[in-house]
Amino acid sequence: MTFATTGFAGFRPAAFAFFSELQDNNDPAWFRPRKAVYETEVLAPFRDLIIAATARVLPSSNGATRTSPAATSRRVPVT
């Protein structure tokens, strides 16, 4: 699944390898030296996926997809 116009190009094989290793080594001592791999291969593409999905579901967001739900709810007037 690729969303070329929004920046999500899918997950690379390194992300799946990370999760495979994590399954057998789920502890902080294993994770700490691999945090950079997690951030670049898992977290960054996942953020791109969320942004792409949000843009497709809420096309009127005008790129304001990095706003937290809490910030969005503060803009809604309470009557």
FENURGI-V460227 format. One record per residue. N is the residue number from 1. RES is the residue in three letters. PHI is phi as a letter, one per 30 degrees, with the letter a starting at -180 (* if undefined). NEAR is the number of other ideal C-beta (glycine too) atoms within 10 Angstrom. Layout:
{{N & RES & PHI & NEAR} {N & RES & PHI & NEAR}}
This chain:
{{1 & MET & * & 9} {2 & THR & b & 9} {3 & PHE & c & 16} {4 & ALA & d & 8} {5 & THR & d & 9} {6 & THR & c & 17} {7 & GLY & j & 14} {8 & PHE & d & 20} {9 & ALA & c & 14} {10 & GLY & j & 11} {11 & PHE & c & 17} {12 & ARG & d & 13} {13 & PRO & e & 8} {14 & ALA & d & 13} {15 & ALA & d & 19} {16 & PHE & d & 12} {17 & ALA & d & 12} {18 & PHE & e & 19} {19 & PHE & d & 13} {20 & SER & d & 10} {21 & GLU & d & 14} {22 & LEU & d & 15} {23 & GLN & e & 8} {24 & ASP & c & 7} {25 & ASN & b & 11} {26 & ASN & d & 9} {27 & ASP & a & 8} {28 & PRO & d & 7} {29 & ALA & d & 7} {30 & TRP & d & 12} {31 & PHE & d & 15} {32 & ARG & e & 8} {33 & PRO & d & 8} {34 & ARG & c & 14} {35 & LYS & d & 11} {36 & ALA & d & 8} {37 & VAL & d & 16} {38 & TYR & e & 15} {39 & GLU & d & 10} {40 & THR & d & 14} {41 & GLU & c & 20} {42 & VAL & c & 18} {43 & LEU & d & 13} {44 & ALA & d & 13} {45 & PRO & d & 18} {46 & PHE & d & 13} {47 & ARG & d & 14} {48 & ASP & d & 17} {49 & LEU & d & 18} {50 & ILE & d & 13} {51 & ILE & d & 18} {52 & ALA & d & 20} {53 & ALA & d & 15} {54 & THR & d & 17} {55 & ALA & d & 20} {56 & ARG & d & 11} {57 & VAL & d & 9} {58 & LEU & b & 11} {59 & PRO & d & 8} {60 & SER & d & 6} {61 & SER & d & 14} {62 & ASN & h & 8} {63 & GLY & i & 9} {64 & ALA & d & 12} {65 & THR & c & 16} {66 & ARG & c & 11} {67 & THR & d & 12} {68 & SER & d & 8} {69 & PRO & e & 7} {70 & ALA & d & 7} {71 & ALA & d & 10} {72 & THR & d & 11} {73 & SER & d & 9} {74 & ARG & d & 10} {75 & ARG & d & 7} {76 & VAL & d & 7} {77 & PRO & d & 4} {78 & VAL & c & 5} {79 & THR & c & 3}}
